[in-house]
Amino acid sequence: MNFIEVNGVRLHYRFDGPEEFPVLVLSNSLGTDLSMWNPQIEELTKHFRVLRYDARGHGQSDVPAGPYSIEQLGQDVVGLLDGLEIERAHFAGVSMGGMTGMWLALNVPERLGKMAFCNTAAFIGPRTIWDARISAVQDGGMAAITEGVLARWFTESYLEKGPDEAEQVRRVLLGTSPDGYALACAAVRDMDLRDAVKSIAVPALVISGKADLATPPRDGQYLAEQIRGARYVELSGAHLSNIEISGEFTRELVNFLLGHS
């Protein structure tokens, strides 16, 4: 495994794809790790050198003391690019990863190519929901919230089929550090870029899931309306659409990044 020291935290990262291809950074959602992008790797590496990493508090990355913020998560990406000597890259993020991407687009657009904001929002409220989830994890560990979270991440019909991918997500969620998860919950809770996203000027794709309870289509539609020239796609499926409907998701992402209509 590969690790790099960034902003005082050791991040776990992985490259896939030929070195001569343009770099595409993939950012994980809250409670997952870089393995969430496994369904996309075979196709993406035909066109890109894919850089995945575990956000702080997640996966094999360190779990430093808090508080965490979306700005901090964005600075981690900048540090990752600097440390790996990558001047410019495309970026795609799901949920918390998409929020990280918004910060990057607003603060370091010169480091970015195209951006994909997937199943995410400029603000995910209300605060009381996050506070309750943080308390539940602090009191009962990750098992206290796992089944409820999975019910929001995937449609009931998908979970009933018992796919291996959903079971892998369950294992990763259960294995996530409760401290890291709670600190990241607070970072998501405290971000509100609803007024700022209209200043995003990089080419953008916004993907929403029709059955997404965490970041419903209205959140994606708002993003796409605020970001000039953004392309909006609404897919079937719920919050982790890159897993539940991986084929459709991957096709839309690749077509956007390659400039296909």
C-alpha positions as a Markdown table, in Angstrom:
| # | Residue | x | y | z |
|---|---|---|---|---|
| 1 | Met | 0.0 | 0.0 | 0.0 |
| 2 | Asn | 1.1 | 3.6 | -0.7 |
| 3 | Phe | 1.1 | 6.3 | 1.9 |
| 4 | Ile | 2.0 | 10.0 | 1.9 |
| 5 | Glu | 2.3 | 12.6 | 4.6 |
| 6 | Val | -0.1 | 15.5 | 3.9 |
| 7 | Asn | -0.9 | 18.3 | 6.2 |
| 8 | Gly | 0.2 | 16.3 | 9.2 |
| 9 | Val | -1.8 | 13.2 | 8.4 |
| 10 | Arg | -0.8 | 10.0 | 6.6 |
| 11 | Leu | -3.1 | 9.4 | 3.6 |
| 12 | His | -3.5 | 6.0 | 1.9 |
| 13 | Tyr | -3.6 | 6.3 | -1.9 |
| 14 | Arg | -3.5 | 4.1 | -5.0 |
| 15 | Phe | -2.8 | 4.6 | -8.7 |
| 16 | Asp | -4.3 | 2.6 | -11.5 |
| 17 | Gly | -3.8 | 3.1 | -15.2 |
| 18 | Pro | -0.9 | 4.0 | -17.4 |
| 19 | Glu | 1.4 | 6.8 | -16.2 |
| 20 | Glu | 1.2 | 8.7 | -19.5 |
| 21 | Phe | -2.6 | 9.2 | -19.2 |
| 22 | Pro | -4.1 | 12.3 | -17.7 |
| 23 | Val | -4.8 | 12.0 | -14.0 |
| 24 | Leu | -8.3 | 11.6 | -12.6 |
| 25 | Val | -8.7 | 11.9 | -8.8 |
| 26 | Leu | -11.6 | 10.0 | -7.2 |
| 27 | Ser | -12.8 | 11.0 | -3.7 |
| 28 | Asn | -14.8 | 8.7 | -1.4 |
| 29 | Ser | -18.1 | 9.4 | 0.4 |
| 30 | Leu | -18.6 | 9.5 | 4.1 |
| 31 | Gly | -18.1 | 6.1 | 5.7 |
| 32 | Thr | -16.5 | 4.4 | 2.7 |
| 33 | Asp | -13.0 | 4.1 | 1.3 |
| 34 | Leu | -11.3 | 4.1 | -2.0 |
| 35 | Ser | -12.7 | 0.7 | -2.8 |
| 36 | Met | -16.1 | 2.3 | -3.4 |
| 37 | Trp | -14.8 | 3.2 | -6.9 |
| 38 | Asn | -13.9 | -0.4 | -7.9 |
| 39 | Pro | -16.8 | -0.7 | -10.3 |
| 40 | Gln | -15.4 | 2.2 | -12.4 |
| 41 | Ile | -11.7 | 1.3 | -12.5 |
| 42 | Glu | -11.7 | -1.1 | -15.5 |
| 43 | Glu | -13.3 | 1.5 | -17.8 |
| 44 | Leu | -11.6 | 4.6 | -16.4 |
| 45 | Thr | -8.1 | 3.2 | -16.7 |
| 46 | Lys | -8.7 | 2.9 | -20.5 |
| 47 | His | -8.5 | 6.7 | -20.6 |
| 48 | Phe | -7.0 | 8.0 | -17.3 |
| 49 | Arg | -4.4 | 7.4 | -14.7 |
| 50 | Val | -6.7 | 7.1 | -11.7 |
| 51 | Leu | -5.6 | 8.3 | -8.3 |
| 52 | Arg | -7.8 | 7.1 | -5.4 |
| 53 | Tyr | -7.3 | 7.9 | -1.8 |
| 54 | Asp | -8.9 | 7.4 | 1.6 |
| 55 | Ala | -10.1 | 10.7 | 3.1 |
| 56 | Arg | -8.7 | 11.4 | 6.6 |
| 57 | Gly | -10.5 | 9.4 | 9.2 |
| 58 | His | -11.4 | 6.7 | 6.7 |
| 59 | Gly | -10.0 | 3.5 | 5.3 |
| 60 | Gln | -6.2 | 3.1 | 5.8 |
| 61 | Ser | -5.6 | 6.8 | 6.3 |
| 62 | Asp | -4.8 | 8.2 | 9.7 |
| 63 | Val | -7.6 | 9.4 | 12.1 |
| 64 | Pro | -6.1 | 12.6 | 13.5 |
| 65 | Ala | -7.8 | 14.6 | 16.2 |
| 66 | Gly | -10.5 | 17.0 | 15.1 |
| 67 | Pro | -12.3 | 19.1 | 14.3 |
| 68 | Tyr | -12.4 | 18.3 | 10.6 |
| 69 | Ser | -13.8 | 20.6 | 7.9 |
| 70 | Ile | -14.5 | 20.4 | 4.2 |
| 71 | Glu | -11.8 | 23.0 | 3.7 |
| 72 | Gln | -9.3 | 20.7 | 5.4 |
| 73 | Leu | -10.4 | 17.8 | 3.3 |
| 74 | Gly | -9.8 | 20.0 | 0.2 |
| 75 | Gln | -6.4 | 21.0 | 1.4 |
| 76 | Asp | -5.6 | 17.3 | 1.8 |
| 77 | Val | -6.3 | 16.8 | -1.9 |
| 78 | Val | -4.0 | 19.8 | -2.8 |
| 79 | Gly | -1.3 | 18.3 | -0.6 |
| 80 | Leu | -1.7 | 15.0 | -2.2 |
| 81 | Leu | -1.3 | 16.5 | -5.7 |
| 82 | Asp | 1.7 | 18.5 | -4.5 |
| 83 | Gly | 3.3 | 15.5 | -2.9 |
| 84 | Leu | 2.8 | 13.3 | -5.9 |
| 85 | Glu | 4.0 | 16.2 | -8.3 |
| 86 | Ile | 0.7 | 16.4 | -10.1 |
| 87 | Glu | 0.1 | 19.8 | -11.5 |
| 88 | Arg | -3.4 | 19.4 | -12.8 |
| 89 | Ala | -6.1 | 16.7 | -12.6 |
| 90 | His | -9.7 | 15.9 | -13.3 |
| 91 | Phe | -11.7 | 15.2 | -10.2 |
| 92 | Ala | -14.9 | 13.2 | -9.3 |
| 93 | Gly | -16.4 | 12.8 | -5.8 |
| 94 | Val | -19.4 | 11.2 | -4.3 |
| 95 | Ser | -21.3 | 12.9 | -1.5 |
| 96 | Met | -18.6 | 14.1 | 1.0 |
| 97 | Gly | -16.1 | 13.7 | -1.9 |
| 98 | Gly | -18.3 | 15.9 | -4.1 |
| 99 | Met | -18.4 | 18.5 | -1.3 |
| 100 | Thr | -14.6 | 18.4 | -1.2 |
| 101 | Gly | -14.6 | 19.0 | -4.9 |
| 102 | Met | -16.7 | 22.1 | -4.6 |
| 103 | Trp | -14.2 | 23.6 | -2.2 |
| 104 | Leu | -11.4 | 22.7 | -4.7 |
| 105 | Ala | -13.3 | 24.3 | -7.6 |
| 106 | Leu | -13.8 | 27.5 | -5.7 |
| 107 | Asn | -10.3 | 27.7 | -4.3 |
| 108 | Val | -7.8 | 26.1 | -6.6 |
| 109 | Pro | -9.5 | 26.0 | -10.1 |
| 110 | Glu | -6.1 | 26.2 | -11.7 |
| 111 | Arg | -5.2 | 22.7 | -10.5 |
| 112 | Leu | -8.4 | 21.2 | -12.0 |
| 113 | Gly | -9.6 | 20.0 | -15.3 |
| 114 | Lys | -13.1 | 18.7 | -15.4 |
| 115 | Met | -15.2 | 18.1 | -12.2 |
| 116 | Ala | -17.9 | 15.6 | -11.4 |
| 117 | Phe | -20.1 | 16.3 | -8.4 |
| 118 | Cys | -22.0 | 13.0 | -7.8 |
| 119 | Asn | -24.9 | 12.5 | -5.4 |
| 120 | Thr | -23.9 | 15.5 | -3.4 |
| 121 | Ala | -25.1 | 18.9 | -2.3 |
| 122 | Ala | -23.8 | 22.4 | -1.4 |
| 123 | Phe | -25.5 | 21.9 | 1.9 |
| 124 | Ile | -26.8 | 18.7 | 3.5 |
| 125 | Gly | -29.1 | 19.5 | 6.5 |
| 126 | Pro | -30.6 | 19.7 | 8.9 |
| 127 | Arg | -28.0 | 19.9 | 11.7 |
| 128 | Thr | -30.1 | 17.9 | 14.1 |
| 129 | Ile | -29.8 | 14.8 | 11.8 |
| 130 | Trp | -26.0 | 15.0 | 11.9 |
| 131 | Asp | -25.9 | 15.6 | 15.6 |
| 132 | Ala | -28.1 | 12.6 | 16.2 |
| 133 | Arg | -25.9 | 10.4 | 14.0 |
| 134 | Ile | -22.7 | 11.6 | 15.7 |
| 135 | Ser | -24.2 | 10.8 | 19.1 |
| 136 | Ala | -25.3 | 7.3 | 18.0 |
| 137 | Val | -21.8 | 6.5 | 16.7 |
| 138 | Gln | -20.1 | 7.8 | 19.8 |
| 139 | Asp | -22.5 | 5.8 | 22.0 |
| 140 | Gly | -22.8 | 2.6 | 20.1 |
| 141 | Gly | -20.1 | 2.4 | 17.5 |
| 142 | Met | -20.6 | 2.0 | 13.7 |
| 143 | Ala | -23.0 | -0.9 | 14.2 |
| 144 | Ala | -25.5 | 1.5 | 15.6 |
| 145 | Ile | -26.0 | 3.3 | 12.3 |
| 146 | Thr | -24.9 | 0.8 | 9.6 |
| 147 | Glu | -28.3 | -0.6 | 8.6 |
| 148 | Gly | -30.0 | 2.7 | 8.6 |
| 149 | Val | -27.2 | 4.3 | 6.5 |
| 150 | Leu | -27.3 | 1.4 | 4.0 |
| 151 | Ala | -31.1 | 1.9 | 3.6 |
| 152 | Arg | -30.4 | 5.5 | 2.5 |
| 153 | Trp | -27.4 | 4.6 | 0.3 |
| 154 | Phe | -29.2 | 1.9 | -1.8 |
| 155 | Thr | -32.7 | 1.2 | -2.9 |
| 156 | Glu | -34.7 | -1.6 | -1.1 |
| 157 | Ser | -34.9 | -3.7 | -4.2 |
| 158 | Tyr | -31.1 | -3.5 | -4.7 |
| 159 | Leu | -30.4 | -4.6 | -1.1 |
| 160 | Glu | -32.9 | -7.4 | -1.3 |
| 161 | Lys | -30.8 | -9.0 | -4.1 |
| 162 | Gly | -27.9 | -9.1 | -1.7 |
| 163 | Pro | -25.2 | -8.1 | -4.2 |
| 164 | Asp | -21.5 | -8.6 | -3.2 |
| 165 | Glu | -20.9 | -4.9 | -3.8 |
| 166 | Ala | -23.4 | -3.9 | -1.1 |
| 167 | Glu | -21.9 | -6.4 | 1.3 |
| 168 | Gln | -18.5 | -5.0 | 0.7 |
| 169 | Val | -19.8 | -1.5 | 1.5 |
| 170 | Arg | -21.4 | -2.8 | 4.7 |
| 171 | Arg | -18.0 | -4.3 | 5.7 |
| 172 | Val | -16.2 | -1.0 | 5.0 |
| 173 | Leu | -18.8 | 1.0 | 6.9 |
| 174 | Leu | -18.6 | -1.3 | 9.9 |
| 175 | Gly | -14.8 | -1.1 | 9.8 |
| 176 | Thr | -14.6 | 2.7 | 9.7 |
| 177 | Ser | -13.2 | 4.4 | 12.7 |
| 178 | Pro | -16.1 | 5.8 | 14.8 |
| 179 | Asp | -14.0 | 8.8 | 15.7 |
| 180 | Gly | -13.1 | 9.5 | 12.1 |
| 181 | Tyr | -16.7 | 9.0 | 11.0 |
| 182 | Ala | -18.1 | 11.3 | 13.7 |
| 183 | Leu | -15.5 | 14.0 | 12.8 |
| 184 | Ala | -16.3 | 13.8 | 9.1 |
| 185 | Cys | -20.0 | 14.0 | 9.9 |
| 186 | Ala | -19.4 | 17.3 | 11.6 |
| 187 | Ala | -17.4 | 18.5 | 8.6 |
| 188 | Val | -20.3 | 17.7 | 6.3 |
| 189 | Arg | -22.8 | 19.2 | 8.7 |
| 190 | Asp | -21.0 | 22.5 | 8.9 |
| 191 | Met | -20.5 | 23.1 | 5.1 |
| 192 | Asp | -22.8 | 25.5 | 3.4 |
| 193 | Leu | -21.7 | 26.6 | 0.0 |
| 194 | Arg | -25.2 | 27.4 | -1.4 |
| 195 | Asp | -24.3 | 31.0 | -2.1 |
| 196 | Ala | -20.7 | 30.3 | -3.2 |
| 197 | Val | -21.2 | 27.5 | -5.9 |
| 198 | Lys | -22.4 | 30.0 | -8.5 |
| 199 | Ser | -18.8 | 31.1 | -8.7 |
| 200 | Ile | -17.6 | 27.7 | -9.8 |
| 201 | Ala | -16.1 | 28.2 | -13.3 |
| 202 | Val | -14.6 | 24.8 | -14.2 |
| 203 | Pro | -16.4 | 22.4 | -16.5 |
| 204 | Ala | -18.8 | 20.4 | -14.3 |
| 205 | Leu | -21.0 | 17.3 | -14.4 |
| 206 | Val | -23.7 | 16.9 | -11.7 |
| 207 | Ile | -25.1 | 13.4 | -11.2 |
| 208 | Ser | -28.1 | 12.7 | -9.0 |
| 209 | Gly | -30.1 | 9.6 | -8.2 |
| 210 | Lys | -33.8 | 9.5 | -8.5 |
| 211 | Ala | -34.2 | 7.5 | -5.3 |
| 212 | Asp | -31.5 | 9.3 | -3.4 |
| 213 | Leu | -32.8 | 10.1 | 0.1 |
| 214 | Ala | -29.5 | 11.7 | 1.4 |
| 215 | Thr | -29.0 | 14.2 | -1.5 |
| 216 | Pro | -32.2 | 14.1 | -3.5 |
| 217 | Pro | -32.4 | 15.3 | -7.1 |
| 218 | Arg | -33.4 | 18.8 | -6.1 |
| 219 | Asp | -30.0 | 19.3 | -4.6 |
| 220 | Gly | -28.3 | 18.2 | -7.8 |
| 221 | Gln | -30.6 | 20.4 | -9.8 |
| 222 | Tyr | -29.7 | 23.4 | -7.7 |
| 223 | Leu | -26.0 | 22.8 | -8.2 |
| 224 | Ala | -26.4 | 22.4 | -11.9 |
| 225 | Glu | -28.5 | 25.6 | -12.1 |
| 226 | Gln | -25.9 | 27.6 | -10.1 |
| 227 | Ile | -22.8 | 26.4 | -12.0 |
| 228 | Arg | -22.7 | 28.0 | -15.4 |
| 229 | Gly | -22.6 | 25.5 | -18.2 |
| 230 | Ala | -22.9 | 22.5 | -15.9 |
| 231 | Arg | -24.3 | 19.2 | -17.3 |
| 232 | Tyr | -27.0 | 17.5 | -15.2 |
| 233 | Val | -27.7 | 13.8 | -15.3 |
| 234 | Glu | -30.4 | 12.1 | -13.2 |
| 235 | Leu | -30.0 | 8.3 | -12.9 |
| 236 | Ser | -32.1 | 5.6 | -11.3 |
| 237 | Gly | -30.8 | 4.4 | -8.0 |
| 238 | Ala | -30.1 | 5.9 | -4.7 |
| 239 | His | -27.1 | 7.6 | -3.0 |
| 240 | Leu | -24.2 | 5.4 | -4.0 |
| 241 | Ser | -25.2 | 5.4 | -7.7 |
| 242 | Asn | -21.7 | 4.6 | -8.8 |
| 243 | Ile | -22.2 | 1.2 | -7.2 |
| 244 | Glu | -25.9 | 0.4 | -7.6 |
| 245 | Ile | -26.1 | 1.5 | -11.3 |
| 246 | Ser | -22.4 | 1.3 | -12.0 |
| 247 | Gly | -22.8 | 0.9 | -15.8 |
| 248 | Glu | -24.9 | 4.0 | -16.3 |
| 249 | Phe | -22.8 | 6.0 | -13.9 |
| 250 | Thr | -19.5 | 5.1 | -15.5 |
| 251 | Arg | -20.8 | 5.8 | -19.0 |
| 252 | Glu | -22.0 | 9.3 | -18.1 |
| 253 | Leu | -18.7 | 10.1 | -16.3 |
| 254 | Val | -16.5 | 8.9 | -19.1 |
| 255 | Asn | -18.5 | 10.6 | -21.8 |
| 256 | Phe | -18.3 | 13.9 | -19.9 |
| 257 | Leu | -14.6 | 13.6 | -19.2 |
| 258 | Leu | -13.8 | 12.7 | -22.8 |
| 259 | Gly | -16.1 | 15.4 | -24.2 |
| 260 | His | -18.6 | 13.2 | -25.8 |
| 261 | Ser | -22.3 | 14.3 | -26.0 |
